[in-house]
Amino acid sequence: MRYSGGTSLCSEFITENAMFNYPVTARLCSICRNDSSNRIIQASEMMYGTKESFAYLHCAACGVVHLLDIPADMSRFYPAQSYYSFHTAGYRLRATMKRWRDTLQEGSTPAAGWIRRRLPNVALSAMTLAAPSRSTRVLDVGCGDGALLRSMALLGYKQLTGVDPLLTAASQESGIRLLKGRLDIVQGQFDLISFHHSLEHIPDQVETLRQAAERLAPGGIVLVRIPTSDSLAFTAYGPNWVQLDAPRHLYLHSHRSIAHVAAQAGLSVRELLCDSQPMQFWASDMYCAGVPLMSPAARAFKRRHLRRYREMSHWANEQLRGDQIVVTLVPA
């Protein structure tokens, strides 16, 4: 199937990929408490390919998809030696290109545009749009090894804080403070509090956003980037959708359910955009073929399919059907 544009894409793609019959359950949605017509999705751990099965509930009312039973020991699903948010350097040449790209984030030269297209940093783009002033006090929740904050430091940001429970220890470097722990240990007020693909890993969604709201300075915003169940990729791939990421992703919000959770935390949605990437399709194709994301075959698989899905991702984002959303929250 080739992308041909227009409204036929969605139905054409889904017809090709989606053949799922999810059983109905009487279990409650943990977000809106609905117990009618909810469905169960069985998803396998496929980042590392253990293929352990986990049950998710898809709520018929608010649209959220959430893990039903969180494993007692989640640490084994975040191996320190290989989990991606703590191994962001990559190959030496690629790491050099990424640093160059980040320094050119706001450049208008052809070279800057080319490297941004080849190696997009959508998280950094979201942050610089949300915080044009270099004096912005930034808190990144679930910061991993601090790669995003270091990219911001390259652009001249000076007041950068990150917090993550998986850090080995707290640290301080030029303009960047990294804290080991969760949001509740962070003191002070911030102009921008961000969750870059971290909120979906946190069990208590409302309390976490409430804690963020309490730490906002006057005029501050909360920026949330998360996978979304309101996506072409989830509809088409179902349990093989790469962003289910069982069991690490506890909540896959719909546009409705993230607004519901935000309201319970005293926040409201000011803006919602899609910034999904071709990975939503080529990595889901891998899962359909039984190939883990961390497989040596992944790089070659991506090369073969990247061009095919780049234009489709752009179309899905324009239609608000991309599998990643950027949500700007402000005090209600």
N, C-alpha and C positions, 0 to 999 in steps of 0.2 A: 504494500500500500504506500503510495506517495502522497505527500501533502499537496493539495491543489487549491487551498484557500477557501474562504467562504464558509457558510454555516454547515455545509455537508461534512466538514472534517470531523466534528464530534461524533455524529451518528456512524460515520464510516469507520472511525477508529474503534469505537466501542463495539460495533458489530464484529469486528475482526478479533477483539481481545476478550470481551467480557462474557463469560458463561458461568455465573456463580448462582448457587441456590443456598442462601444462608438460613439456618434454622432460627425460628423465633424463640425468644426466651422471656420469662416473666421477671428476670432480674432488673433491678432499678438502675437507671442512669445516675451516675454519681454527680453529674453536673446539674441536671434539671429535675431529677427524681421521677422522670417518666418511667412507667412500667408496662406500657402498651406497645405491642408490635416491634419491640427492640429485637435485634438479630445478633447472632454470634458469628464471629469470623475467627477461624483458626489460622494463625500465622506462625511461620517457622523462623528461628534465628538463622539469618543468612549472611550477616556481615562476616562472620568467621566460619559459617557453614556447619555449625553443630546440629542444625535442623531440629532442635528441641521445639515442641509445639506449645503455643500460648493462645489463650482465648481472649478475644477482644469483643466488647459490646459496641454495636453501632446503634445509637439512639435514633428512634423514628421521629422524635419531637425536635430536639435541638441540633441533631446531626453530628454530635461529637462521636469519636471512636476512642474508647479507652480500655486499657488492660484491666481485666477483671480481678485477677489475683496476682499481686506483686510478689515475686520470689523473695524469700527471707534473706538471701545473700545476693544482693545485686552487684557486689564488687567483682564477681567473677566474669561479669559481662563487660567490664571496663578494664581489660588487662593493661597494666601500666606500661608495658614494653611496646604496645602497638596501637592503643586507642588514638584515633586521629587527632583529637583536639589537644593532645600533648606531644604530637610528633608532626609539627607543621613546617619544619624546615625543608624536608624533601631532598631531592637531588641538588647538588651544589649549583649547577647552572640554572635549574628552575628556581631555586631560592634567590639567586642573584636577580633573575628576571622579575620575580615578585617584588623584591625591594625596589627595583627600578620602577616597576609599575606603580607602586604605592607612592613614591616620591613624585610621580607624574599624574597623580590622581586628578588634579584639577587643571592639568595642562591642556592646551588647545592645539598643540602641534600634531602633525600626522603621525609621528612616532609614538606620542602619548596615546593617541586614539587607537593605533594598531595594537599596542601591547595591552591596553585595557580590554580590547575585544578578544585577544588570544588568551589572556589570563585574567578574567574579570574578578574583581574583589567586591562582590555585591554588598557584603557587610560594611566595608569601609565606605562605599558610596552612600549607603543608608545613613551612616553616622555623620559624614561630612554635610549631607543635606540637612540633617536634624540639628547639627551643631556647627553653624558657619563660623562662630567666634572661637578663636584659639584659647580663650580664657574660660571656656565652658567647663564646668566641673562634671566629670563623666564617671559613672559607675557601671562597669560591665559585670553582670551577674552570670556566673558559669563561664568564666573567661578562659578556661583551659590554661595553656602555658603563657597566655598574655599576648599572643601573636597580633590580635587586632589592635590592642592598645599600643604595641610597639609600632604598628603601621601608622597610627594616629600621631604618635610622637615624632615620626619622620616628617609629618606635615606641620609640626610646630605646636601641637597641643601639649599643655604643661601640667594639667591637673587631672591625672588619669588614675583611677582605682579599679582593681579587679578583684573578684572573690570567687573561689571555687573550692569545694570540699576535697577534690582529688589532687590539689597541689601538695607537694611533699613538705613545703614550709613556706612561711611568709617571706617576702623579699621586697627590696626597695632599690629602684634604679632611677636614672635621670627622668623625673617627671612621672614615673609610674610606681604605684604601690600595689603589690599583690598580697592578698590575704587568704589564708587557708581556712575554709569554713563556709558557712551558709550566710544568706543575706542578713539574718538576725544579729550577726556579730558586727556588722558595719555601722559605724557612727558617723554623724554629720549629715549635711544636706547636699543635694546634687541637682544640677540643671538638666541632666540627661541620665536616665537609668535604662540600661539596655539588657535585653535577653536575646542573644543571638543563638537560636537553636539550643536553648537550655531550658526554657520553661516546660517543654514537653517531657523533660526528664524528672520533674519535681512532683512529688505526690500531692501536696496541698496547694492547689492552684490559687484559690481565693486568698488564703492567708499570705502567700508569697507576694501576690500583687498588692495586697493591703500594706504589707511591710514596705514595698517599693513606694507606694503612695505617701506613706508617712515620712519618707526620706527625700521627697521632692522639695526643692526650693520653690519659692513663689515664681510662677511662670514656667516651671519645669515640666518635662514630659517623660513618659515611659515609652520606650521603643521596643516592640516585641516582634521578632522574626521567628516564625514557626511553620512546620508543615501543616497543610490543611486537608481535611477530608472533602471539602468542596472543590474537588479537582478532577480534571479529565483523567489524570493518571490513576487515582484511586478507583474511580468508576470503572476504568478499563482493566486494571490489573488486579484489583481486589487484594487477596492475601499475598500476592506477589509484588505489591507496590513497595518500592524500596524504602519509602519514608515511614512505613509501619515500624521498621527497625525493631522487631520484637526481640527481647522484652524491654529494651532501653527506653523506647518512646512510650510513656505511660498515657499521654493524652494527645490525640490528633484532633484539633479543634476544627469545627466548621466556622464560617463567618458569624453565624448566630451564636454559637456556644462561647466563642471568645468574648463577644460583646456581653453575654450573660454573666460570665465570670468577672469581667471587668466591672460591671455595674455592682455586683456584690462586694467588690473591693473598694467602691467609692470612686471608680474611674469611668470614663466614657470614651467611645471611639471617635477620634477626630478625623482619622483617615485610614483607609485600608487599600493596599496595593498588592500586586503579585510580583515576585521577583524570582520565579522558578527558573531552573536551568535544564539543559538537555539530559542531565543525569536522571531526571524523573522517569524518562522513557528507556534510555539504554541500560541503566542498572536494573530496572524492573524486567526488561527483556532477559537479562542475565539470570535473575531469580526464576523466571519462567523456565529457563533452560537448566536450572539446578546448579548454577555457578555462583559461589559466594563472592561478595564484594571484594574481599581481601585476597582473592585468588590471583595467582600470577597471570592468569588469562585475562584479567579485567582490563589491563592497559590496551591490549590488542582489540578486545571487544569494543571498548570505548572508541578507538580510532575508526573502526569499521562503521559505527552507527552515529557518531557525533554529528556529522553534517546533515544526516537525514532528519535529526530531531531538533536541530538548532532553530529552524524556522517554525516548527510546530510549537516549541516552547514560547517563542515570541508571540505567536497567535494566542496560545492559552493564557498568557499573562494579560494581553489586551482584553480578553473576554472574561477576566477574573476567574479563570478556570485553571490557572497554574497551581502547582502543588506546594508552593511556599508563599506565605503572605507577610507583609510588613505592616504592622498595626501601630498607629500612633495613638497613645492613650493620654488623656489629661484628666485632672480632677473634675468630678461631676458637679 
